[in-house]
Structure formats: C-alpha cells, structure tokens
Amino acid sequence: MKKNKPPEFVPSVSDYVSTFREIKGQMIDNQFRMLKTHYNSYCYITAATDLAMAMEYSGAGGAKLQYGKLGSMVSNALGLGSLGVITLALMTPPENYAIHEWLWLMR
C-alpha cells in the first residue's frame, strides 16, 4: 500500500493572511466573494456547485476555474508553484457519501 508523505511545507494562518494581503489587488471580485462564501460556510466546507450558485454561475466549471486561479495565486505567492484549489482547501472525494461531488474543507 502506497503511503502519502506529509507535505514539507504547510502554510500557517499568518502565512495565508499575509499572502491574501499581498495578492488582494490581483483578485477579481468573484474570487474574493467565493473565498468569503467558503469561509462563511458551515464548518468551512463547500463544494464547487455551492460556490457556483453563490456567484450565479450556470455550472460548477466557472467556480472551479476562478477558485483554482485564486489558489494558484496564493501558492505562487507562497513560493510553492502553481497548485490551484488544493492551496485553499483539503479535498474529500465523493465516494461513500450522500453527496456526489468533492467536498472542499478550507485550510
């Protein structure tokens, strides 16, 4: 069985705060609104369709694209390369759950 290695660097809350301050001027309004929506979600858990509905997008693709771009901005600012959504959220697959999409738990 393959064991996952723990990440070598996990950003702290203060790392995230300073990074968001640094990239604030680069974020578009919907990215900032998605971040706030995710933060205000129950137990900090959301899904792409929830963010899409909050932004009034026609589907989850737009939310995945914009939240992924925001995640890459954050990871690049942290010096981690372009990592996408995983910089913002731990992801739980839909297997064995009532919901049929990935759940995103805010880091």
Secondary structure, 3 states (H helix, E strand, C coil): CCCCCCCCCCCCHHHHHHHHHHHHHHCCHHHHHHHHHHHHCHHHEECHHHHHHHHCCCCHHHHHHHHHHHHHHHHHHCCCCCCHHHHCEEEECCCCCCCCCCEEEEC
